[in-house]
Amino acid sequence: MFALFGSYVLEEELGHVYSGSVIDVLARAGVGEHAARSTLTRMVNRGLLRRQRQGRRMYFGLTAQTEQILWDGRRRLWQTDAVNEDWDGSWTLLGFSLPESWQRQRHDLRSRLTWSGFGALYSGLWIAPGDVDASPLVSELGLAAHVKIFHASADEATDIGLMIRDTWDLGSVGARYADFDRRWSTWPGTGSDDPLGVRLRVISEWLDTIRTDPRLPAGHLPPDWPARSAQATFHRIAEQTEAPARRMATELLETTPVQVP
């Protein structure tokens, strides 16, 4: 759903999109009608989409929060390399202490930190390579009073490689890249694939692949790190499907410029 709204609703400023056309487009990516409808409902309930009825039809549009999420996703997809080649040796440290009953807030914070490249050095102390501006996400979650952020470099006595291996599961991250490359490196297959469905699937799977990757310094990664090959595969397929998928989306997505107060 994020791949669809980010690729065609956000960029084209389509306003609100008819639910039936969303379901038809997602079906091309193998998503069933029930799953599509329930996802739309959940996103409305979480404040990620706005719903507007016109007659007997329901239309869905982006909220300000979702627009911000999608723009951030676009930067990660198209402007950020999978491997950090220019690390300056600095680290961002973020410490937090939340009330035991704040399980939802703790989950949301950890999810956003993981997406932003942080890993748990200790339970309440997370680190990320480089100078990461974590203040906006902390403020957005309403947790500024419970979080402290520092920017620092490691002492010479610190074994950076060991710290990285203790903080992040490199084997799991690398396996996700290798699996992605294995699934997609032979595309196109028979030549009968639907370009819109393929593009939505490959973007969704790539987002899922990079979601837990902190973009660790290249000098501390294994020499055969599979992220470079996987990224090349992703960009190749994205480039080949871009034009035909956009034409299909334009034809299939039924929109209205209606604005919700």
Secondary structure, 3 states (H helix, E strand, C coil): CHHHHHHHHHCCCCCEEEHHHHHHHHHCCCCCHHHHHHHHHHHHHCCCEEEEEECCEEEEEECHHHHHHHHHHHHHHHHCCCCECCCCCEEEEEEECCCCCCHHHHHHHHHHHHHCCCEEEECCEEEEECCCCCHHHHHHCCCHHHEEEEEEECCCCCCHHHHHHHHCCHHHHHHHHHHHHHHHCCCCCCCCCCHHHHHHHHHHHHHHHHCCCCCCEHHHCCCCCCHHHHHHHHHHHHHHHHHHHHHHHHHHCCEECCCCC
